[in-house]
Amino acid sequence: MSEVTNFKCPSCGAKLTFNGEKGEMACEHCGASFTMEQVKAAEEAEKENGAGSSLSWEHVSQGTLTDESGKIRGYVCPSCNAEMVASDLTAATECPYCGNPSIVEHSFEGVYKPDVVVPFAVNKETAKSKLKEFIKDKKLLPSNFANGNRIDKITGLYVPFWLFSCHADGFVTFDCYKEKNWSDAKAEYTKKDYYSVKRTGEMDFNRIPVDAATQMDDATMDSLEPYDMSKAVAYDAAYFSGYLADKYDVTSKDSEPRANDRVRSTFVSKMQEAVKGYDSVLKKAESINLTGGKSEYAMLPVWMMSGKFEGKTYHFAVNGQTGRMVGELPVDKSKYWAQIFKGTAVSFIILMIIMFFLDLFDGTGAAISLVIALIIAFIRGAILKSSMKNISKRTQANEYMVKESLKMRNPIDRFLYTKTERREKTQN
């Protein structure tokens, strides 16, 4: 006996049955009907959507770095357990991660040598000026949180990163529709033509950075980007003189998901940019394959400082190559509410003056003015709070996509079905 094939409704997923009178496939659940060609097109699109992605990487092995005794000089923080490597010229007095003033000198067995290093191009004085500029005029900053003595504690640190490079090839499918609206004397109509849209392409990514230290906040490190990887050089001990260097404790394998997410998101975004002429575009599925994927171990330069307020540690970082400053400042609650009160009072007085000239100076006008003044004050408070932080996690890798490598192949736009909605007009 031959197998029985059941077709699913492209609109709602219910079972379709053949309507002999119309010569079409009909859905008893939603009432939609389709030609056999439309059903087969939808079925073909569904099969393509089931294709998966293959995202795998080759991991480059690193040698070890030791001195003549087989040991490496460094420090351990007894507060947060951060481990930092140092040269003989480096004197560390404070942990850059948690601000603990007592870090213990320690020696390590050979640690992994980086494949490449991006040297410091921004000196300590410039980094301090960037930090001062960031905290300047912050009305909600607690008094003496980041005074001159604290800023002097900013530390130059080489942070371990994995750099991911690959060639990405694949496709993304989208559910799209074109909408048309019209009306007659009795009703209003909305017609939607549904399509399965496929965009196929390829692109190269070069050295997407993913930080390899658990002590480092991922969003903070993401916010320091981009780094100019063309300035990366082969490891030389001279670059580390006078700076700390963190030991990596996140493997390349464990860093893959973050690299994959950024590759996937960028690929999908580029494919979606190529979808034109539709009123709605929703991603349905993707199939992305990586080839030539490899990871390298790198040390990237960061100026770090931390501070504590009400039991929470706040981090500040300056990109040691570009001077980009990122961080999160604490909010003094008493100063916040003082700003709300001040904003409300000023706004209320201005609004009451306006009410007076509009001859609305009565109890109702005063109540309306107070409500508006409170709204203005809280909006201003939200703006002041948002200025205290410029950290955000990155989801794409556009800066590391080789622009000339982007190639789009033949687009496919399959018409699936039409659905028309009729809404009766209210009769007066």
N, C-alpha and C positions, 0 to 999 in steps of 0.2 A: 504494500500500500504506500502511495506517495505521501510525503509529509504535508500537513496542513499549515499554511502560512497565515498568520494573523497580523494585520496592519494596524498601526496605532495612529490615532488622530494627531496631526502635527500641531493642533491648537491646544488640546487638553490632555492628550495621552491615552484617551479611552479607545476601546476597540472600534474599528470601522467595519461597516457592512456594505455590500454592493447594492446600490439602488438601480434595478433593471430599467425602470421607467426613465430615469434621468441619465443613466449610463455613467453614474458617478459613485464614488465611495462616500457614504454618509455616516456621521457620528450621531448616535442616539443620545449622547450625553449633552453635548453643547449645540447640536443642530447644524454644525458646519458641514459643508460638502466639498469634495475635492475630485479633480480628474485623476486618473491613474498616473499620469505623468507627474502631477504635483505630489502625490503620495510617494512615488519612487524617488523623486528629488529629495523629499524630506528624509526618507529612509537612508539614502546615500549620505546626506549631510550628517545624520546621526552616527553612521558608521565612522566617518572621519573624526567626529568629535570624541570617539572612544579611543583614538590613538593617544598614547602616553608620551611623556617626555623622557629623554635620557640625558641626565646631567651628572657627569662623572669627571674626575680630575686626576691628573698624574701628580704625585707629590715628589718634589725634588728633595733629595736627602742633603743634610748639612753636615759639615765636619764639626769638630769641637775646637774650642779656643781655650788654651791654657798658657800659663807662664812656665818658667823653667822648672818650678817645683811641682807642676801639675795642678796648682791651685789658682783660683781667681779671687782677687780682693773684692769685697763688697759690703753691703749692709743689710740687716734684717730689722724690720719694724716690729717691736713686741706688741704693738697695739693692733695693727691690721694684718700682720704677717707678710707684708710686702717684702720681696727680695729684690735687691738692686745691685748690679755689678758696677764697679768703679775702677778708674785707673789710679795709679799712685799719686797723681796730681789732684785728685778729687777729694775734697773734704765735705762730707755731708753732715749737716747738723739738725735736719728736720725732715720728716717723712713728707714727700710731696702729695701723698694720697690722702692722709688723714690729719696731717699737721702735728703729729706727735713729735715733741722736741727731743726725745731720747731714742735714737736709733742705734742699734748695736753693730759694731764692726764685725765682719764675719768673712770667712773664706769659703769658696765653693769649689767643688770639683769642676772640671772643664765644662763650659756651657757651649751651646750651639753658636757657631759663627754665622752671621748673616750673609746672604748671597750679595745683597746690595745695601748701601747706606745713602740716605739723603742728608747731607751735612747741614749743620746749623748755619743759617745766613742772617738771622736776627739776633742781635746781642742782648744781654741782660737789661741794659738801660732802656732799649727800645721796647722790650717786653713789659717792663715796669710802666712805661708811659702808656702803653696800650691798655693795661689794667686800670691805671688812674683815669684814663679817658672813659673807660666803660662804666666806672662807678660814679663819675662826675654827674652832679645834679640829680641823683636818684633820691627822690623825696621820701621814699619808704625804707631806705637803708638804715639799719640800726646804727646808732652812734658808735664810733670807734671800731666798727666791724673790720674795715679794711684800712687801717691807718698806715702811716709810713713805715713803721717797724714791721708790720705784717707783710707789706709789699716787698720789702727787702729780702724776704724768705723765699721768693720765687726761685724755682730750681730748674736747671736745664736737664732734660731727661730724654734719652733715646728710648722710644716706645716700640716694642716688637709688633710687627704686622706680618700678615700673610698677604701676598700680592697674587691675585688670580687673573690669568690671561686665557682666552679661548676664542674659538670660532663658533658662533651660534647659527644654526640653520633650522628652519621649520616653518610652521604656519599657525595662524590663529583664526578661529571661526567666530562669527558674530551673528546674533539674532538682530535683525534690523527691520524697520518698517517705514513706509512713506505714507503720510497721512493727508487726507483731503476732506474738507468740511463744506457742506452746503445745506440749504434748507428750502422748503416750499411752504405753502400756506398751512399745512397740517403738522409738519414735523421737521426736526433737525437731524442731519445725517453725518456720521463720521465713517469714512472708508479708510481701512488700513490694508495696504499691500505688504505682506510679510516676505522677507527674503532670508536665505542663508548665505552669508557673505564670508568669503575666505581670502585671506591675504597671506602670501608666502614670501619669504625673504631670507636674507642672511646678513651677518655683521660680525665684526671682530671687536673684542674687548682686550684692552691692554692694562694689566696691573691694577685691578680693582683692589683697594686696600681694605683689609678686615683686621682690626686690632686683636692681638694674641695674648693679652694679659687680663686675667679676671678682675684685677683691681681697677682697671680702667672702665669707666662708664662708656658703653658702646655709643650712646647718643652724643656724648661729648666729643668722642673721637671722630664720629661721622661729621659733626658740625665744623670740625677744623678743616675739612676738605674744601677744595681739592689741593693735592700736592702735585708739583710738576715732576713727574717720574723721569723725564728726560734728563734731569739733573742728578739722578741716582748714579752712584759710583761703586766700584768694588770695595770690599771691606779693607780698611787700613786702621790700625790701632790709633794712629795720630788723630783721627776724627773724634775719638772718645776722650781725649785729654781735657780734663776740667768738667766733664759731664757724668751724670749717672746713666746707667743703661738697665732697663728692666729686663728680668728674665721671663721668657715666654712660658706660659703654663696652659695655653689653649692650643691644641694640635691643629695642624692644617686640616685634617679630616673633620674635626669638630667645628671648624670655621666654614666648611663647605655650605651649610644651609644659608648662611647670611649672604655669601657670594651668589649662590643660586637664586635667591630671592631678588637680588638686584639685577642679575642678568635677565631673569624671567620678566620682571616688571618693565625693564627697559625695552625688551623685545616686543612685548605686548603693546606697549605705548607706541612704538614706531609703526607697528602693523595697524593700530587703530587710527593713527594719523593719516593713513592711506585710504581710509573708508570715507567717502564723500557722498553727499546727496541724499542722506537719509535723515528722517526726523528723530529717530531713536536708534542708538547703537549700544548693544549690550554684549559683552564677551560671553561666548558660549563654552569654548574649549580651546586648548592649545596643545601643540606637539612641538617641542623644542629639543634639538639634539646638539650636544657639544662635541666638538672634535679639537684635538690639539690642546685640551685643557691642562694647564699646569699651574702649580703654585710655587712661589719663591718666598724665602724668608728675608725680611727687610727690617731695618731700624730707621724710624722716622723721628725728626726732631720736634720736641714739644717743651715749652716752658710751662711748668705746673706750680700751682699754689692752691692750698685748701684752707678753709676756715670753718669754725663750728659756731652754731647759734641754736639755742634751745635744744641741744642734743643731736642736731642734724649736721652732717658734714656737707659743705658746699665746695664745689670744685671750680677752678678757673684755669683755662688753658690758652696758650698762645701758640699758633703754628710757627715753629722755629724756622720755617723756610719763607713763608709769606707774610707773617705778622698778623694773621687773622685771629681775633680775640673772641673766645666763647666762654660762657659761664652762666651760673645761676646765683642770684643774690637773694639773701633772706629778706622777708618782709616783716618790718616791725609793726605789729598789730595796732599799737597805740597811735603810731604815725598814720597808719591807714585810716583809722576811724577819725582822726583829726582832720585828714584831708577830705573825708566824706562830709564831716560837719561844716568845714570851711566852704566846700563846693556847694553844699545845699544852701548855706546862708547867703553867699554871694549871688547864686542863681535866683534865689527867692526874692532878694531885694531888687534885682534887675527886672524880674518878671512883674513884681508889684508896681514898679514905676511904669512899665508898659501898660499894665491894667489901668493905672490911674489916667493915663492919657487917652486910653480907649473908653474911658468912662465905665469901666467894669470893676471898680474898686469897691467890692462888697465881700460878704462871707464866701459866696460861691467862687468868686474870682480868686480869693486868697487860698481856698482849698485846692483849686486847679493849679495855681502857681506852686504850691508846696509839693504836689505830686510830681509836676514837671521838674522842679528843682531837685527832688530826690533822684529821679531817673537820670538827670544830667550828672549829678554827683557820683552815682554808682557807675555810670559809663566811664567817667573820668578816672574813677578808682580802678576799674578794670584795665584801662589803658596804662595807668601807672604800674600796675602789677605785671602786665605783659612786657613792659620795658625792663623788668628785672631778670629776664631770662632770654637767651638767644640760642638755646640748644634744641635741636630736633633731629630725630633719627632719619637717616636717608633710606629711601626705598628704591632708588634707581641708580644707574651708573652711567649717565649720559656723558659726563666729563671723561670717562675712560673708554668710550666707544670710539673706534677709529672711524671718523666720519666718512672718508672715501670708501670704506669697506661696505657701507650699507647698499645692498642691491635688492630691489623688489622684482619678483617674477609675476607671471601672468595672473591678474586678479580674476576671481570667480564670484559672480553674483547670481545665485539661483533664486528665481521666483518660486515661492512655495504656495501661497494661497491668499485669498482676499477675504476680509471680514468687514461687514458693514453694520454699523449700529444705528438704530432708528429711535429717536426720542420724541414722543408726542409733545406738541406745544400746548401750553395751558390755555384753555379757551376762556376768555373773559365773558 
